[in-house]
Amino acid sequence: MNELLYLLVSFGVIIGFIRLKINIGVSIFLGSLLLGVLFGLGPKKLLTSLYISSTEWSTVRLILIIVSIMALTGIFSQIGYLKLMEKATKDLFPNEKYSLAALPALIGLLPMPAGALVSAPMIETIADKLNVSPERKTIINYWFRHIWEHSWPMYQAIIIASAILDITVREFSTKMFSLTLVMILVGYLFFLRPIKSQEDENKNTKEGLKLFLKSTYPIMVIILVSIVLGYDMVYGAFIGFSSALIPHFNKINHKELVKYTLQPKIIFLLLSVMYFNKLLEVTGAVEALPKTIIELNLPVVLVIGLTPFLIGLMTGISFAYVGMAFPLLLPFFTGFDKIALAYLSGYMGMLFSPVHLCLVFSAEYYNADLGKVYKAMLIPGLVLFLLGVVYISFLL
């Protein structure tokens, strides 16, 4: 029971610091230190954990991917590809505001960490033209970036779930696809529909497609390398970046590119998130959480919903709530409806997690007030969850 209390206190401190407008990376780092102290870790163990979390391959890989993504977006900005994308989407969609959702959704097909950083600059020009606030930009980019995570078979969470449950990825994805459609519908009603934008009857679909392919070919390279060919995303991101850099090497301001790519706040934020996750592992906090909930003799449905939700909220990672909660919940999975409820609950925790890289990076990029972002997402998030529960209850 104490473990659960320690987790809630450290998590509350992180959220409290963020609400006080303290830098997100600093807030997560301080909350991580508090978590370690509450669980009895001394200075040496805290420093050792920091060193390990900062140097192990999973963190280095993450940094390499994000640096490649940042470099790619920096090149896009310098060589005018973002302008081409804006024109392409204007020609492809009858209404400009739909491109605000289409571009993050395209990037969402790539199961990359902090993928919202790729789409953030893509939609910025159009969003500014439509007078979209920083908070709404953050939500639209974040929301539509994650519509596929319920069902796209390349996501690690779905692959891990299928292995734990001993069902095919195809079966899992097919049954969960309706939740992707529900999320698109909710996102449209709450975030896109209120935006005032006139339809352009002079759009040129053929020209738009040509410009779209020209301006997004590095992203297509990433999809080819990492999804079609199956190589690690670190290679896909680097090759995608290189495919944009090499043809335009002499046109680029290299000093500006390096400055844009290696942003200390973003690197520190990433290190803080990985440190938090390492301390969850070192202290045994995540393993203790489901056991504590089960020991409380709560109703089965509540256990199925609460366990992955809290893990998703703490880690901000989809495969974390699947990998940690699903093995413990296996005895309760008497039908796919309960599996779907556990996945949806974990997803909701991840969606609202203050350590979710896509959320914090999007807010950081647009200089948005994270408190206002949460407030604006609360009702749509609740509607998404309730509609998901209705689908699970009656159709599964």
Disulfide bonds with the S-S distance in Angstrom:
none
